[in-house]
Amino acid sequence: MTGFGRRAEAALPVQAEVEMPVRGPEATAGGKEARLKLWAHVMEQIDAISAADMPAQRLRQELERLVHFLADRHRIELSAREQAALAQEIADDMVGLGPLEQLLADDTITDILVNGPNSIYVEKGGKLQRSEVCFRDAPHAAGVAQKIAAAVGRRVDESSPMVDARLADGSRVNIVLPPLALDGACISIRKFARRRIDFARMIQFGSLTPPVARLLEIAGHCQLNILISGGTGSGKTTLLNAISRQIDNGERIVTIEDAAELQLQQPHVVRLETRPANLEGRGEISQRDLVRNALRMRPDRIILGEVRGSEAFDMLQAMNTGHDGSLGTLHANTARDALIRLENMVQMGSFGLPIRAIRTQIASAIDLIVQIERMRDGTRRITQVSEVRGLEGDVITMNDLATFEYDGEDAQGRITGHYRAALIRPGFMHRLEYFGRDRAWMAAVAEF
């Protein structure tokens, strides 16, 4: 068989008592046993070194030939479809992420949540459902998790059982292994959209309306400092990518993330990623370290994938020292809560600043807060566009420029509603006038 040589030892350990993953209506008890036998025969014939050097497509073709050949030789009754599926599973195990490969290939799936070797859930259309896919056993799931971490130069094992990583396509991954995860490896994958999602597509999805999209396009173009707030899985990064499309190609952009996932279209982008500590507890590079260093890199804009700690102070400093048009996301339930969280994160840095000084920094740095929410019908929708107006006494004042108001639901159970706009001149109108977009802003408001 081309590309394979006989080996006395199988490339992957397969034991008779291990139950192989079986999918589809033909997964009978007899089918499981036949697949198990054929899997073992195939692994005996594979030269792992030669197979690892093959392109993935050729490896699959060679495996299909080998599976068919061995099924005939040992008189193992499996249909052509089952043989092809088995070859694909072996190839996925050798050069891919095992049973996760078919889920990653499904464009309708946005999240993959592994709760152990036999419990995998996926999100489709904003709703979670259990998948029929599973791992062979706990070591199989842990091996895939370690392969993911190793691909980005990180490690995950009992001594370091938690890690953030990413896949080759940019999908974000969080891994938790035993002993922290009691039921086996937990792998949470937020898939990277293959197609670029812009405001036009978000309008199709029902995430916002054309007038709201127009306001955000103008805000992005006019270099307003924007904070995107929302819950987990609400679409903050997707919205950040859409707003970033308004940045001029001549600007120098520095992005800072824990796990790189932003999809910026501009040619002049510097991408920075944090680094965890090594086994000796040394070598950690935090987001705060990167933000402080980014200020020395002559950026026009600084984009933080997620603000989560003391780097919030440095981000505010950057916004207040000429780096207009900076963007960031954080977890919060409302626009007002986003300001409270930002204030708390600055305090986490133990800078000893009085509350009024922190709030003064926030009020002068942030222009706009965009709240996005994943609603119960699965739709990710912008619910608030609020400006940070200033400080009155010790209170940060805000104006809701656009608000989503709930009307009900249609026959299919989808939430319906409308946006209400505030017919006022925003406090950053001078910025809009400077870029010649003040009339366009007011025209968009009039369309609500």
Secondary structure, DSSP 8 states (H G I E B T S, - for coil): -TT----SS-SS---TTS-----STT--HHHHHHHHHHHHHHHHH--HHHHHTS-HHHHHHHHHHHHHHHHHHTT----HHHHHHHHHHHHHHHHS-TTHHHHHT-TTEEEEEE-STT-EEEEETTEEEE-S---SSHHHHHHHHHHHHHHTT---SSSS-EEEEE-TT--EEEEE-TTTSTTS-EEEEE---SS---HHHHHHHTS--HHHHHHHHHHHHTT--EEEEE-TTSSHHHHHHHHHTTS-TTS-EEEEESS-------SSEEEEE-B---TTS---B-HHHHHHHHTTS--SEEEES---STHHHHHHHHHTTT-TT-EEEEE-SSHHHHHHHHHHHHHHTT----HHHHHHHHHHH--EEEEEEE-TTS-EEEEEEEEEEEEETTEEEEEEEEEEEEEEE-TTS-EEEEEEE--S--TTHHHHHHTT-HHHHHHHHHT-
